[in-house]
Amino acid sequence: MSRMDIAIVGAGPAGSAAAIFLARKGYSVTLIDKEQFPREKLCGDFINPINRPVFRALDVEETILSQQHETVTSFRMTSFSGEEAEAALACRDEDMGLGLRRFDLDQILLQKAGSEGVSLFQNSRVRSIRKESNEWDLETDRGGIVEHLRARVLIGADGRNSWVAHHLGMVTAKSTRGRSVGFQVRLTTSGKIDGKVEIHLFPGGYAGVVGLGDHTITLGFAIDKGSLRQRHSTERLLDSHLSVNPYLKEILRRSEVVGAMRSTYPVYFPPRRSYGERILLVGDAARVNEPVTGEGIYFAMKSGELAAQAIDQAFRKSDFSASHLRLYERDCRSAFAARRRMNTLIRWLVYRPALLSPLIRVSATRTRLLDSLVHMICAPEVVGRKGAIS
């Protein structure tokens, strides 16, 4: 039986970031994931510029930039009625966005955690969790080998359908029924994205497009489930819904689908309680994701950092109570409040093209509105002296 200070279930950006920050503070950390990395992940593959200071704080920016990627310098939005507008993402070259596969990003973060002394349990499924006195007992199955791990604090970083949250009763009885189904597919293209991340509107949904630097693009899109009453092939789905937008139609005309299409439902989840006695939830498990604007990875890593700070304070004060760890949820609300309000407004608008299309048309000639909006979403935050993001 192994003992450690913190066990983290889920090795995506939130779990790996939390592990790195905690290991640097001197804690013994084990990071557990049911998958063997590297692995594919449904994602829009756009790395918003706000992530760049976090990457520097984690000391992974150079490694990330060494991977195949596309530098993203501007944002473009179109409507199916023909309007389009464009805005620059950032003022400085070092703060540009990236088109990068999650396959590569998550592997880099996991490897960094390992280099910081974090114990990595890949291909390990947690079969049970129970609290015994002042410790958590986790039973894991790693390739048929059953092990028991003991930890003083637990972090659930295992995604939007978090098994940890469900197993420990942190999920309310509210329905998870949603409006839209999300999809991701990759295309090889004979054209160019020209360093843009693009949002294209079509009746009943929207699509995001970003290049990956090797004549491959990631196409992520959400469609109102009411219009998906029957199953379609990938090509039929793209043609029947996305091709209504002339700009998307042109992208699809000069592109070819590669690999399988992935899907998820629902696209949006309501927030859930993210703290308890000796436990915190981070990233998608804490419902801090945001699929429209590409800020989900930032929210994930930032929540991992805030969780590390809260747990460090809990150890220093020897107070692991729910009332003390509740401060983590307060810090998350404070850190994300303005961005989440903006995202809520944008999400509301993308399903109301009658309102958004005129705004796109106005923004094509009066750029201040779109420039300000993009700046609010993409402007990197300040890195403090100790490497924390403020």
C-alpha positions in Angstrom: 0.0 0.0 0.0 1.3 3.4 -1.0 0.7 6.6 1.0 0.9 10.1 -0.3 -0.3 13.6 0.5 -2.6 14.1 -2.5 -4.1 11.7 -5.0 -5.5 13.2 -8.2 -7.9 11.2 -10.4 -7.7 12.4 -14.0 -4.5 13.6 -15.9 -5.9 16.2 -18.3 -4.8 19.8 -18.1 -6.5 20.5 -14.7 -5.2 17.4 -13.0 -1.7 17.7 -14.4 -1.5 21.4 -13.6 -2.6 20.8 -10.0 -0.1 18.0 -9.7 2.8 20.2 -10.9 2.0 23.1 -8.6 1.6 20.8 -5.6 4.8 18.9 -6.3 6.7 22.1 -6.4 5.4 23.0 -3.0 7.0 19.8 -1.7 3.9 17.5 -1.4 3.9 13.9 -2.5 1.4 13.5 -5.3 0.0 10.6 -7.3 -1.7 11.3 -10.6 -4.1 8.5 -11.8 -5.7 8.2 -15.2 -7.7 5.3 -16.8 -6.1 6.0 -20.2 -2.5 5.4 -21.4 -1.0 8.6 -22.7 -0.7 10.0 -25.2 -4.3 9.7 -26.2 -6.8 11.6 -28.3 -9.3 14.0 -26.7 -12.4 15.6 -28.1 -11.5 19.3 -28.2 -11.5 22.3 -30.6 -7.7 22.3 -30.4 -7.5 26.1 -30.1 -5.1 27.3 -27.5 -6.4 30.7 -26.4 -3.5 33.3 -25.8 -4.6 33.6 -22.1 -2.9 30.2 -21.6 0.6 31.4 -22.5 1.4 32.9 -19.1 0.1 29.7 -17.4 2.4 27.6 -19.7 5.3 29.8 -18.6 4.4 29.3 -15.0 4.3 25.5 -15.5 7.6 25.7 -17.5 6.2 24.0 -20.6 5.9 26.8 -23.1 9.1 25.9 -25.1 8.2 22.3 -25.2 4.7 23.1 -26.5 6.1 25.4 -29.2 8.4 22.6 -30.4 5.4 20.5 -31.4 3.6 20.7 -34.7 1.3 23.7 -34.4 -0.2 26.7 -36.1 0.3 30.2 -34.8 -3.1 31.9 -34.5 -3.0 35.7 -34.9 -6.6 36.6 -35.6 -10.2 35.7 -35.0 -12.8 35.6 -37.7 -16.6 35.2 -37.4 -19.2 34.6 -40.2 -22.9 34.1 -40.5 -24.8 31.9 -42.9 -26.3 35.0 -44.5 -22.9 36.1 -45.7 -21.7 38.6 -43.0 -18.1 38.3 -41.7 -15.8 40.3 -39.4 -12.3 39.8 -38.2 -10.1 41.0 -35.3 -6.5 40.6 -34.1 -6.0 38.2 -31.1 -3.1 39.9 -29.3 -0.6 42.7 -29.6 2.6 40.7 -28.9 4.0 37.8 -30.9 4.8 35.9 -27.7 1.1 36.0 -26.7 -0.4 34.6 -29.9 -2.8 31.7 -29.9 -2.0 28.2 -31.1 -3.7 25.5 -33.0 -2.4 22.4 -31.2 -3.7 18.8 -30.8 -4.7 17.9 -27.3 -2.9 14.6 -28.0 0.3 16.6 -27.7 -0.6 19.2 -25.1 -1.9 16.7 -22.5 1.2 14.4 -23.0 3.5 17.4 -22.4 1.7 18.3 -19.2 1.7 14.7 -17.9 5.4 14.3 -18.6 6.1 17.6 -16.9 4.3 16.4 -13.8 6.4 13.2 -13.8 9.6 15.3 -14.1 8.5 17.2 -11.0 8.4 14.0 -9.0 4.7 13.2 -9.4 3.9 9.4 -9.4 2.1 8.5 -12.6 -0.5 5.8 -12.7 -1.6 5.5 -16.3 -4.0 2.8 -17.6 -5.3 2.7 -14.0 -9.0 2.6 -13.3 -10.2 3.6 -9.8 -12.6 0.9 -8.7 -13.6 2.3 -5.3 -13.0 5.3 -3.0 -13.7 5.3 0.7 -12.7 7.6 3.5 -11.1 6.0 6.5 -10.4 8.3 9.4 -8.3 11.1 8.0 -7.3 9.4 4.7 -8.8 8.4 1.4 -8.4 4.8 0.4 -8.4 4.3 -3.4 -8.5 0.8 -4.9 -7.1 0.9 -8.4 -6.9 -1.6 -11.2 -3.7 -1.1 -13.3 -3.7 -3.6 -16.1 -5.2 -6.3 -13.9 -3.0 -5.5 -10.9 -5.1 -4.3 -8.0 -3.5 -1.8 -5.7 -4.6 0.3 -2.7 -3.4 3.9 -2.4 -3.8 6.1 0.7 -4.0 9.9 0.4 -4.8 12.7 2.9 -6.5 14.8 0.2 -8.3 13.8 -3.0 -8.7 15.9 -6.2 -11.3 14.8 -8.8 -10.1 15.9 -12.3 -11.8 13.2 -14.2 -13.9 15.2 -16.6 -17.5 16.5 -17.1 -19.0 13.1 -16.2 -16.7 12.8 -13.2 -16.9 9.3 -11.7 -15.4 10.7 -8.5 -18.1 13.3 -8.1 -20.9 10.8 -8.7 -19.3 8.2 -6.5 -19.0 10.6 -3.6 -22.4 12.1 -3.9 -21.3 15.5 -5.1 -23.8 15.5 -8.0 -27.3 16.9 -7.7 -30.4 15.3 -9.1 -30.7 18.0 -11.8 -31.1 16.7 -15.3 -28.1 16.9 -17.7 -30.4 17.3 -20.7 -29.0 20.0 -22.9 -29.8 21.8 -26.1 -26.9 20.8 -28.3 -24.8 17.9 -29.3 -21.0 18.6 -29.8 -18.9 17.1 -32.6 -15.2 17.1 -33.6 -13.7 15.9 -36.8 -10.3 16.6 -38.5 -9.9 17.5 -42.1 -7.0 17.7 -44.5 -7.3 20.8 -46.6 -5.8 22.1 -49.9 -6.5 25.7 -48.7 -5.2 27.8 -45.9 -6.6 29.0 -42.6 -3.9 31.8 -42.6 -3.4 31.8 -38.9 -7.0 32.4 -37.9 -9.4 30.8 -35.5 -12.8 31.0 -37.0 -16.4 30.7 -35.7 -19.0 30.1 -38.4 -22.8 30.3 -37.6 -25.4 28.1 -39.3 -29.1 27.5 -38.5 -29.3 25.7 -35.2 -25.6 25.8 -34.3 -22.1 27.0 -34.9 -18.7 25.6 -35.9 -15.1 26.4 -34.9 -12.2 25.9 -37.2 -8.5 26.1 -36.5 -5.4 25.0 -38.4 -2.8 22.6 -36.8 0.1 23.6 -39.0 0.3 20.5 -41.3 -2.5 21.1 -43.8 -4.8 19.6 -41.2 -7.7 21.5 -39.5 -9.8 20.7 -36.5 -13.5 21.3 -37.1 -15.6 21.4 -33.9 -19.3 22.1 -34.0 -22.5 22.1 -32.0 -25.9 21.3 -33.4 -29.3 21.7 -31.8 -30.3 18.1 -30.9 -33.9 18.8 -32.3 -32.5 18.7 -35.8 -30.7 15.4 -35.2 -33.6 13.0 -35.2 -31.9 10.5 -37.4 -28.3 9.2 -37.7 -26.2 10.5 -40.6 -22.8 9.7 -41.9 -20.1 12.3 -41.2 -20.2 13.6 -44.8 -24.0 13.8 -44.7 -24.1 15.6 -41.4 -21.6 18.2 -42.6 -23.4 18.7 -45.8 -26.9 19.0 -44.4 -26.1 21.4 -41.6 -22.7 23.2 -41.9 -22.8 23.8 -45.7 -25.7 26.3 -45.3 -22.9 28.7 -44.3 -21.1 29.7 -47.5 -17.8 30.0 -45.8 -18.0 26.6 -44.2 -19.2 25.2 -47.5 -16.0 26.4 -49.2 -13.9 24.9 -46.4 -15.6 21.6 -46.8 -15.3 21.7 -50.6 -11.5 21.9 -50.5 -11.1 19.5 -47.5 -11.3 15.8 -46.8 -12.3 14.1 -43.6 -9.5 12.1 -41.9 -10.2 9.7 -39.0 -13.4 9.2 -37.0 -15.8 11.9 -35.9 -16.2 12.2 -32.1 -19.3 13.5 -30.3 -20.4 14.5 -26.8 -23.7 15.4 -25.2 -24.7 17.8 -23.7 -22.3 20.6 -24.7 -23.0 22.6 -21.6 -23.5 21.6 -18.0 -24.7 23.5 -15.0 -22.1 24.2 -12.3 -21.8 21.7 -9.4 -20.4 21.9 -5.9 -16.6 21.5 -6.2 -15.5 21.0 -2.6 -16.0 18.8 0.4 -14.0 17.5 3.4 -10.6 16.6 2.1 -11.7 16.8 -1.6 -11.8 19.3 -4.4 -13.0 19.0 -8.0 -11.1 20.8 -10.8 -11.5 21.4 -14.5 -14.5 19.9 -16.3 -15.3 17.9 -13.2 -15.9 21.2 -11.4 -17.8 22.4 -14.5 -15.5 25.3 -15.3 -15.4 24.5 -19.0 -16.4 26.9 -21.8 -16.5 25.4 -25.3 -17.4 28.5 -27.4 -14.5 30.8 -26.9 -11.7 28.3 -26.4 -11.1 29.2 -22.8 -11.7 25.7 -21.4 -8.0 24.8 -21.1 -7.3 28.0 -19.3 -10.2 27.4 -16.9 -8.9 23.9 -16.3 -5.3 24.8 -15.6 -6.2 27.8 -13.5 -8.6 25.8 -11.4 -5.8 23.3 -10.9 -3.6 26.1 -9.7 -6.2 27.5 -7.3 -6.8 24.0 -6.0 -3.1 23.7 -5.3 -3.1 27.0 -3.4 -6.2 26.0 -1.3 -4.7 22.6 -0.5 -1.4 24.1 0.5 -3.2 26.4 2.9 -5.2 23.4 4.3 -1.9 21.6 5.1 -0.4 24.7 6.6 -3.4 25.2 8.9 -4.2 21.5 9.4 -7.7 22.2 8.4 -9.2 20.0 5.6 -12.8 20.7 6.4 -15.4 21.5 3.8 -15.9 24.9 5.3 -12.2 25.7 4.8 -11.9 24.2 1.3 -15.0 26.1 0.3 -12.6 29.0 -0.2 -11.4 27.3 -3.4 -14.8 27.5 -5.0 -15.0 31.2 -4.0 -11.6 31.8 -5.6 -12.7 30.1 -8.8 -15.9 32.2 -9.0 -13.9 35.4 -8.5 -11.2 34.4 -11.0 -13.7 33.4 -13.7 -16.7 35.6 -13.1 -16.2 38.3 -15.7 -15.2 35.7 -18.4 -18.1 33.5 -17.6 -20.6 36.4 -17.9 -19.1 37.2 -21.3 -19.2 33.6 -22.4 -22.8 33.3 -21.3 -23.7 36.3 -23.5 -21.8 34.9 -26.5 -23.4 31.5 -26.1 -26.8 33.1 -25.9 -26.1 35.1 -29.1 -24.7 32.2 -31.3 -28.1 30.5 -31.2 -29.9 33.7 -32.1 -28.5 34.6 -35.6 -31.2 37.2 -36.1 -29.5 39.3 -33.4 -25.9 38.3 -34.0 -25.7 38.6 -37.8 -26.3 42.4 -37.7 -23.6 42.7 -35.0 -21.2 40.9 -37.3 -22.1 43.2 -40.2 -21.6 46.3 -38.1 -18.3 44.9 -36.8 -16.9 44.5 -40.3 -16.6 48.3 -40.6 -16.7 49.4 -37.0 -14.1 47.2 -35.5 -13.9 48.7 -32.0 -16.7 46.5 -30.6 -15.2 43.2 -31.9 -11.7 44.2 -31.0 -12.8 44.9 -27.4 -14.6 41.6 -27.1 -11.7 39.6 -28.5 -9.3 41.5 -26.2 -11.5 40.6 -23.1 -11.5 36.9 -24.0 -7.9 36.5 -25.2 -5.7 39.1 -23.4 -3.2 37.1 -21.3 -3.2 37.8 -17.6 -0.2 39.0 -15.5 2.3 36.5 -14.1 3.5 37.4 -10.6 7.0 37.0 -9.3 6.5 33.6 -7.9 5.1 32.2 -11.1 1.5 32.4 -10.1 -1.1 33.9 -12.4 -2.9 36.9 -11.1 
